[in-house]
Amino acid sequence: MIQVIPVYVISLGRVVERRNAIKRHLDELGIHYEIIEAIDGATLSEQKVSSITCEASKNLHRGTIGCYMSHINVYEKIASRRQQLALILEDDARLSRKAVRLLKQGIEHPNFDYCFFDCDSHNDRGPVYYDTGSGKQVGCDFSCYQLSEGPQTLHAYLITESAASKRLQYAYPILKPIDLYDHLPYSIRFAAIINPKIAWVSEQSLVSFTSTKQGDVADLSFALFRRWPFFYTIRDLLRLRFWHSRREIKAKIYSGILPAGKQWKPLPSGREIILDN
């Protein structure tokens, strides 16, 4: 079966291990993809950084700027090729085998601008919620749900041609990191595939090239259990996350931050790390 949804993989050429790992992963799944050479923020000149940033963003980490430019470059390809929908992966993303059928079958009428295969459960302003009553089948037993706003992280997400084109209109100067949206002067329809889970990150995500974060799988508590979905559910229950969120949701609906009349719940913990074999 022909693959309907194109796949772009953003990968930094000098990080050979990560590139080889994502190529091996996608090859084993039989997914066709195009490697997009990531912009290495560490190599950007002061003149270049000054030309694409402003006062609000001049102190952004160079890796964050490179990440921003890399995603913008993919949007340009999507727009110029008039691709209705595309999947963008960073090289620490890992897909469920069930994702293959969805990529080959396609989504005829996407009811979103962004649909996250995986993401953090928050952004810089706090938790992100999803409307449990908004589920729409997108194929292969997957449903996407409306989000209250855009979550952080862009390691595995679908974006429509119209959303990519609109984002390009406001690409520069850079105001905030690429995965923040509240400064954009237009509305965006955010969605996510919640359950069954369709994407994760590998342990290689512990070392970031868009910030000063450095880590190792040995630093993770209960590392071996992190490949199993039940681990994150139990962790959230022990932290009373859902009990606290009910109070927060009621308060936000009362204050008008969240629209009333919807069945809001907190996003499950995202970016669940799986250990590569």
TORZA-465309 format. One record per residue (C-alpha): x, y, z; residue in three letters; residue number from 1. Coordinates in steps of 0.02 Angstrom, whole numbers, plus 50000, padded with zeros to 5 digits. Each point is the difference from the previous one (the first is absolute). Last residue first. Layout:
REM residues N
r c1:X, c2:Y, c3:Z, resn:ALA, resi:NUM
...
***
This chain:
REM residues 277
r c1:50853, c2:49886, c3:51126, resn:ASN, resi:277
r c1:49943, c2:50179, c3:50025, resn:ASP, resi:276
r c1:49927, c2:50039, c3:50171, resn:LEU, resi:275
r c1:49833, c2:50088, c3:49991, resn:ILE, resi:274
r c1:49975, c2:50173, c3:50070, resn:ILE, resi:273
r c1:49824, c2:50068, c3:50017, resn:GLU, resi:272
r c1:50000, c2:50171, c3:49918, resn:ARG, resi:271
r c1:49826, c2:50030, c3:50067, resn:GLY, resi:270
r c1:49913, c2:49980, c3:50167, resn:SER, resi:269
r c1:49815, c2:49986, c3:49964, resn:PRO, resi:268
r c1:49915, c2:50161, c3:49946, resn:LEU, resi:267
r c1:49890, c2:50071, c3:50137, resn:PRO, resi:266
r c1:49813, c2:49977, c3:49979, resn:LYS, resi:265
r c1:49868, c2:50118, c3:49930, resn:TRP, resi:264
r c1:49825, c2:49942, c3:49957, resn:GLN, resi:263
r c1:49933, c2:50153, c3:49912, resn:LYS, resi:262
r c1:49854, c2:50115, c3:50039, resn:GLY, resi:261
r c1:50105, c2:50143, c3:50065, resn:ALA, resi:260
r c1:50149, c2:50069, c3:49907, resn:PRO, resi:259
r c1:50162, c2:50002, c3:50103, resn:LEU, resi:258
r c1:50076, c2:50165, c3:50057, resn:ILE, resi:257
r c1:49828, c2:50069, c3:50038, resn:GLY, resi:256
r c1:50028, c2:50024, c3:50187, resn:SER, resi:255
r c1:49872, c2:49867, c3:50046, resn:TYR, resi:254
r c1:50069, c2:49881, c3:49868, resn:ILE, resi:253
r c1:50176, c2:50027, c3:50068, resn:LYS, resi:252
r c1:49946, c2:49969, c3:50180, resn:ALA, resi:251
r c1:49906, c2:49841, c3:49953, resn:LYS, resi:250
r c1:50152, c2:49938, c3:49902, resn:ILE, resi:249
r c1:50119, c2:50034, c3:50144, resn:GLU, resi:248
r c1:49890, c2:49908, c3:50125, resn:ARG, resi:247
r c1:49989, c2:49849, c3:49885, resn:ARG, resi:246
r c1:50188, c2:50010, c3:49968, resn:SER, resi:245
r c1:50045, c2:49970, c3:50181, resn:HIS, resi:244
r c1:49905, c2:49835, c3:50002, resn:TRP, resi:243
r c1:50075, c2:49951, c3:49832, resn:PHE, resi:242
r c1:50178, c2:50028, c3:50058, resn:ARG, resi:241
r c1:49982, c2:49909, c3:50165, resn:LEU, resi:240
r c1:50189, c2:49967, c3:49987, resn:ARG, resi:239
r c1:49971, c2:49816, c3:50028, resn:LEU, resi:238
r c1:49869, c2:50000, c3:49862, resn:LEU, resi:237
r c1:50118, c2:50087, c3:49878, resn:ASP, resi:236
r c1:50136, c2:49872, c3:50036, resn:ARG, resi:235
r c1:49879, c2:49856, c3:49978, resn:ILE, resi:234
r c1:49947, c2:50066, c3:49829, resn:THR, resi:233
r c1:50181, c2:50029, c3:49950, resn:TYR, resi:232
r c1:50056, c2:49823, c3:50043, resn:PHE, resi:231
r c1:49848, c2:49922, c3:49918, resn:PHE, resi:230
r c1:50066, c2:50050, c3:49828, resn:PRO, resi:229
r c1:50151, c2:49882, c3:50010, resn:TRP, resi:228
r c1:50169, c2:50057, c3:49931, resn:ARG, resi:227
r c1:50029, c2:50101, c3:50156, resn:ARG, resi:226
r c1:50009, c2:49847, c3:50110, resn:PHE, resi:225
r c1:50185, c2:49970, c3:49966, resn:LEU, resi:224
r c1:50046, c2:50176, c3:50058, resn:ALA, resi:223
r c1:49915, c2:49991, c3:50170, resn:PHE, resi:222
r c1:50082, c2:50167, c3:50044, resn:SER, resi:221
r c1:50095, c2:50079, c3:49858, resn:LEU, resi:220
r c1:50179, c2:50059, c3:50027, resn:ASP, resi:219
r c1:50072, c2:49841, c3:49925, resn:ALA, resi:218
r c1:49913, c2:50046, c3:49837, resn:VAL, resi:217
r c1:50118, c2:50147, c3:49987, resn:ASP, resi:216
r c1:49980, c2:50186, c3:50002, resn:GLY, resi:215
r c1:50049, c2:50168, c3:49927, resn:GLN, resi:214
r c1:49890, c2:50152, c3:49988, resn:LYS, resi:213
r c1:50088, c2:50158, c3:49938, resn:THR, resi:212
r c1:49867, c2:50028, c3:49868, resn:SER, resi:211
r c1:49957, c2:49959, c3:49819, resn:THR, resi:210
r c1:50126, c2:49858, c3:49979, resn:PHE, resi:209
r c1:49922, c2:49898, c3:50140, resn:SER, resi:208
r c1:50069, c2:49842, c3:50078, resn:VAL, resi:207
r c1:49861, c2:49905, c3:50085, resn:LEU, resi:206
r c1:49916, c2:49982, c3:49830, resn:SER, resi:205
r c1:50121, c2:49859, c3:49962, resn:GLN, resi:204
r c1:49897, c2:49892, c3:50118, resn:GLU, resi:203
r c1:49874, c2:49988, c3:49860, resn:SER, resi:202
r c1:49844, c2:50106, c3:49985, resn:VAL, resi:201
r c1:49822, c2:49936, c3:49985, resn:TRP, resi:200
r c1:49867, c2:49985, c3:49866, resn:ALA, resi:199
r c1:49828, c2:49924, c3:49962, resn:ILE, resi:198
r c1:49918, c2:49978, c3:50169, resn:LYS, resi:197
r c1:49834, c2:49913, c3:49989, resn:PRO, resi:196
r c1:49936, c2:50116, c3:50066, resn:ASN, resi:195
r c1:50036, c2:50186, c3:49991, resn:ILE, resi:194
r c1:50019, c2:50058, c3:49820, resn:ILE, resi:193
r c1:50014, c2:50188, c3:50015, resn:ALA, resi:192
r c1:49914, c2:50155, c3:49935, resn:ALA, resi:191
r c1:50037, c2:50186, c3:49983, resn:PHE, resi:190
r c1:49893, c2:50113, c3:49892, resn:ARG, resi:189
r c1:50094, c2:50165, c3:49985, resn:ILE, resi:188
r c1:49932, c2:50176, c3:50014, resn:SER, resi:187
r c1:50092, c2:50149, c3:49928, resn:TYR, resi:186
r c1:50118, c2:50137, c3:50061, resn:PRO, resi:185
r c1:50139, c2:49884, c3:50064, resn:LEU, resi:184
r c1:50064, c2:50046, c3:50173, resn:HIS, resi:183
r c1:49912, c2:49853, c3:50085, resn:ASP, resi:182
r c1:50090, c2:49873, c3:49890, resn:TYR, resi:181
r c1:50149, c2:49921, c3:50087, resn:LEU, resi:180
r c1:50082, c2:49846, c3:49921, resn:ASP, resi:179
r c1:50112, c2:50099, c3:49880, resn:ILE, resi:178
r c1:50086, c2:50094, c3:50141, resn:PRO, resi:177
r c1:49946, c2:50182, c3:50022, resn:LYS, resi:176
r c1:50009, c2:50164, c3:49904, resn:LEU, resi:175
r c1:50100, c2:49952, c3:49846, resn:ILE, resi:174
r c1:50001, c2:50140, c3:49873, resn:PRO, resi:173
r c1:49944, c2:49915, c3:49897, resn:TYR, resi:172
r c1:49879, c2:49854, c3:49976, resn:ALA, resi:171
r c1:49837, c2:50097, c3:49998, resn:TYR, resi:170
r c1:49945, c2:49966, c3:49821, resn:GLN, resi:169
r c1:50084, c2:49829, c3:50011, resn:LEU, resi:168
r c1:49878, c2:49947, c3:50135, resn:ARG, resi:167
r c1:49855, c2:50031, c3:49880, resn:LYS, resi:166
r c1:50079, c2:49889, c3:49868, resn:SER, resi:165
r c1:50033, c2:49860, c3:50124, resn:ALA, resi:164
r c1:49822, c2:50008, c3:50067, resn:ALA, resi:163
r c1:49928, c2:49998, c3:49823, resn:SER, resi:162
r c1:50109, c2:49852, c3:49950, resn:GLU, resi:161
r c1:49943, c2:49901, c3:50150, resn:THR, resi:160
r c1:50113, c2:49947, c3:50143, resn:ILE, resi:159
r c1:50021, c2:49828, c3:50075, resn:LEU, resi:158
r c1:50108, c2:49980, c3:50153, resn:TYR, resi:157
r c1:50146, c2:49903, c3:50076, resn:ALA, resi:156
r c1:50148, c2:50087, c3:50085, resn:HIS, resi:155
r c1:49915, c2:50168, c3:50016, resn:LEU, resi:154
r c1:50006, c2:50039, c3:50185, resn:THR, resi:153
r c1:49887, c2:50114, c3:50102, resn:GLN, resi:152
r c1:49811, c2:49993, c3:49997, resn:PRO, resi:151
r c1:49888, c2:50113, c3:49896, resn:GLY, resi:150
r c1:49834, c2:50050, c3:50075, resn:GLU, resi:149
r c1:49841, c2:49925, c3:50075, resn:SER, resi:148
r c1:50025, c2:49844, c3:49895, resn:LEU, resi:147
r c1:49870, c2:49919, c3:49886, resn:GLN, resi:146
r c1:50012, c2:49811, c3:49990, resn:TYR, resi:145
r c1:50065, c2:49885, c3:49864, resn:CYS, resi:144
r c1:49938, c2:49822, c3:49979, resn:SER, resi:143
r c1:50100, c2:49850, c3:49943, resn:PHE, resi:142
r c1:49919, c2:49833, c3:49958, resn:ASP, resi:141
r c1:50090, c2:49991, c3:49831, resn:CYS, resi:140
r c1:49923, c2:50164, c3:49941, resn:GLY, resi:139
r c1:49980, c2:50182, c3:50053, resn:VAL, resi:138
r c1:49850, c2:49969, c3:50111, resn:GLN, resi:137
r c1:49945, c2:50157, c3:50090, resn:LYS, resi:136
r c1:50001, c2:50019, c3:50189, resn:GLY, resi:135
r c1:49924, c2:50162, c3:50063, resn:SER, resi:134
r c1:49913, c2:49937, c3:50156, resn:GLY, resi:133
r c1:50162, c2:49968, c3:50094, resn:THR, resi:132
r c1:50050, c2:50182, c3:49978, resn:ASP, resi:131
r c1:50187, c2:50012, c3:50028, resn:TYR, resi:130
r c1:50097, c2:50103, c3:50128, resn:TYR, resi:129
r c1:50169, c2:50087, c3:50001, resn:VAL, resi:128
r c1:50081, c2:50039, c3:50167, resn:PRO, resi:127
r c1:50096, c2:50162, c3:50034, resn:GLY, resi:126
r c1:50051, c2:50161, c3:49912, resn:ARG, resi:125
r c1:50165, c2:49939, c3:49927, resn:ASP, resi:124
r c1:49914, c2:49849, c3:49924, resn:ASN, resi:123
r c1:49928, c2:49843, c3:50076, resn:HIS, resi:122
r c1:49969, c2:49814, c3:49976, resn:SER, resi:121
r c1:50155, c2:49979, c3:49893, resn:ASP, resi:120
r c1:49973, c2:49930, c3:49827, resn:CYS, resi:119
r c1:49965, c2:49843, c3:49900, resn:ASP, resi:118
r c1:49913, c2:49962, c3:49835, resn:PHE, resi:117
r c1:49950, c2:50184, c3:50001, resn:PHE, resi:116
r c1:49871, c2:50061, c3:49875, resn:CYS, resi:115
r c1:50028, c2:50177, c3:49938, resn:TYR, resi:114
r c1:49878, c2:50096, c3:49889, resn:ASP, resi:113
r c1:49851, c2:49892, c3:50043, resn:PHE, resi:112
r c1:49842, c2:49923, c3:49928, resn:ASN, resi:111
r c1:50098, c2:49898, c3:49872, resn:PRO, resi:110
r c1:49890, c2:49951, c3:49852, resn:HIS, resi:109
r c1:50070, c2:49849, c3:49907, resn:GLU, resi:108
r c1:50125, c2:49936, c3:50127, resn:ILE, resi:107
r c1:50128, c2:49883, c3:49923, resn:GLY, resi:106
r c1:49993, c2:49812, c3:49970, resn:GLN, resi:105
r c1:50188, c2:49976, c3:49986, resn:LYS, resi:104
r c1:50044, c2:50112, c3:50146, resn:LEU, resi:103
r c1:49858, c2:49926, c3:50104, resn:LEU, resi:102
r c1:50055, c2:49824, c3:49960, resn:ARG, resi:101
r c1:50179, c2:50037, c3:50054, resn:VAL, resi:100
r c1:49946, c2:50081, c3:50164, resn:ALA, resi:99
r c1:49946, c2:49831, c3:50067, resn:LYS, resi:98
r c1:50183, c2:49951, c3:50011, resn:ARG, resi:97
r c1:50013, c2:50131, c3:50137, resn:SER, resi:96
r c1:50121, c2:50140, c3:49962, resn:LEU, resi:95
r c1:50163, c2:50055, c3:50081, resn:ARG, resi:94
r c1:50060, c2:50180, c3:50006, resn:ALA, resi:93
r c1:50180, c2:50046, c3:50045, resn:ASP, resi:92
r c1:50039, c2:50057, c3:49823, resn:ASP, resi:91
r c1:49867, c2:50134, c3:49994, resn:GLU, resi:90
r c1:49847, c2:49950, c3:49903, resn:LEU, resi:89
r c1:49883, c2:50099, c3:49887, resn:ILE, resi:88
r c1:49848, c2:49915, c3:49924, resn:LEU, resi:87
r c1:49924, c2:50085, c3:49850, resn:ALA, resi:86
r c1:49828, c2:50055, c3:49941, resn:LEU, resi:85
r c1:49927, c2:50082, c3:49845, resn:GLN, resi:84
r c1:50168, c2:50006, c3:49912, resn:GLN, resi:83
r c1:50008, c2:50151, c3:49885, resn:ARG, resi:82
r c1:50184, c2:49967, c3:49959, resn:ARG, resi:81
r c1:50046, c2:50181, c3:50037, resn:SER, resi:80
r c1:49898, c2:50000, c3:50161, resn:ALA, resi:79
r c1:50069, c2:49835, c3:50066, resn:ILE, resi:78
r c1:50178, c2:50049, c3:49954, resn:LYS, resi:77
r c1:49984, c2:50170, c3:50084, resn:GLU, resi:76
r c1:49927, c2:49918, c3:50155, resn:TYR, resi:75
r c1:50154, c2:49888, c3:50006, resn:VAL, resi:74
r c1:50114, c2:50153, c3:50000, resn:ASN, resi:73
r c1:49896, c2:50077, c3:50140, resn:ILE, resi:72
r c1:50030, c2:49842, c3:50103, resn:HIS, resi:71
r c1:50188, c2:50017, c3:49978, resn:SER, resi:70
r c1:50000, c2:50187, c3:50035, resn:MET, resi:69
r c1:49917, c2:49974, c3:50169, resn:TYR, resi:68
r c1:50119, c2:49858, c3:50046, resn:CYS, resi:67
r c1:50150, c2:50109, c3:49955, resn:GLY, resi:66
r c1:49932, c2:50141, c3:50108, resn:ILE, resi:65
r c1:49972, c2:49879, c3:50145, resn:THR, resi:64
r c1:50177, c2:49934, c3:49977, resn:GLY, resi:63
r c1:50068, c2:50176, c3:50009, resn:ARG, resi:62
r c1:49914, c2:50023, c3:50169, resn:HIS, resi:61
r c1:49883, c2:50149, c3:49995, resn:LEU, resi:60
r c1:50076, c2:50162, c3:50063, resn:ASN, resi:59
r c1:49953, c2:50107, c3:49849, resn:LYS, resi:58
r c1:49819, c2:49944, c3:50009, resn:SER, resi:57
r c1:49907, c2:50147, c3:50075, resn:ALA, resi:56
r c1:50117, c2:50131, c3:49925, resn:GLU, resi:55
r c1:49979, c2:49928, c3:49827, resn:CYS, resi:54
r c1:50066, c2:49849, c3:49906, resn:THR, resi:53
r c1:50030, c2:49959, c3:49815, resn:ILE, resi:52
r c1:50132, c2:50128, c3:49951, resn:SER, resi:51
r c1:50088, c2:49998, c3:50168, resn:SER, resi:50
r c1:50024, c2:49811, c3:49990, resn:VAL, resi:49
r c1:50075, c2:50016, c3:49826, resn:LYS, resi:48
r c1:50120, c2:50138, c3:50052, resn:GLN, resi:47
r c1:50054, c2:49904, c3:50155, resn:GLU, resi:46
r c1:50044, c2:49854, c3:49887, resn:SER, resi:45
r c1:49907, c2:49836, c3:50011, resn:LEU, resi:44
r c1:50111, c2:49846, c3:50027, resn:THR, resi:43
r c1:49933, c2:49951, c3:50171, resn:ALA, resi:42
r c1:49822, c2:50012, c3:49934, resn:GLY, resi:41
r c1:50028, c2:49852, c3:49886, resn:ASP, resi:40
r c1:49856, c2:50010, c3:49879, resn:ILE, resi:39
r c1:49929, c2:49826, c3:49977, resn:ALA, resi:38
r c1:50029, c2:49908, c3:49837, resn:GLU, resi:37
r c1:49831, c2:49935, c3:49948, resn:ILE, resi:36
r c1:49997, c2:49811, c3:49974, resn:ILE, resi:35
r c1:49856, c2:49945, c3:49889, resn:GLU, resi:34
r c1:49893, c2:49853, c3:50048, resn:TYR, resi:33
r c1:49923, c2:49838, c3:49937, resn:HIS, resi:32
r c1:49939, c2:49888, c3:50141, resn:ILE, resi:31
r c1:50035, c2:49813, c3:49991, resn:GLY, resi:30
r c1:49996, c2:49981, c3:50188, resn:LEU, resi:29
r c1:50178, c2:49933, c3:50002, resn:GLU, resi:28
r c1:50055, c2:50144, c3:49890, resn:ASP, resi:27
r c1:49919, c2:50123, c3:50121, resn:LEU, resi:26
r c1:50097, c2:49933, c3:50150, resn:HIS, resi:25
r c1:50165, c2:49981, c3:49907, resn:ARG, resi:24
r c1:49988, c2:50178, c3:49935, resn:LYS, resi:23
r c1:49957, c2:50062, c3:50174, resn:ILE, resi:22
r c1:50151, c2:49912, c3:50076, resn:ALA, resi:21
r c1:50122, c2:50051, c3:49862, resn:ASN, resi:20
r c1:49954, c2:50183, c3:50024, resn:ARG, resi:19
r c1:50017, c2:49990, c3:50188, resn:ARG, resi:18
r c1:50170, c2:49916, c3:49992, resn:GLU, resi:17
r c1:50066, c2:50121, c3:49868, resn:VAL, resi:16
r c1:49974, c2:50160, c3:50098, resn:VAL, resi:15
r c1:50100, c2:50107, c3:49878, resn:ARG, resi:14
r c1:49861, c2:49994, c3:49871, resn:GLY, resi:13
r c1:49866, c2:50074, c3:50111, resn:LEU, resi:12
r c1:49835, c2:49917, c3:49957, resn:SER, resi:11
r c1:49826, c2:50061, c3:49959, resn:ILE, resi:10
r c1:49904, c2:49854, c3:49928, resn:VAL, resi:9
r c1:49862, c2:50037, c3:49874, resn:TYR, resi:8
r c1:49861, c2:49876, c3:49964, resn:VAL, resi:7
r c1:49879, c2:50010, c3:49855, resn:PRO, resi:6
r c1:49820, c2:49942, c3:50030, resn:ILE, resi:5
r c1:49929, c2:49891, c3:49862, resn:VAL, resi:4
r c1:50121, c2:49853, c3:50009, resn:GLN, resi:3
r c1:49960, c2:49887, c3:49852, resn:ILE, resi:2
r c1:49936, c2:49827, c3:50045, resn:MET, resi:1
***
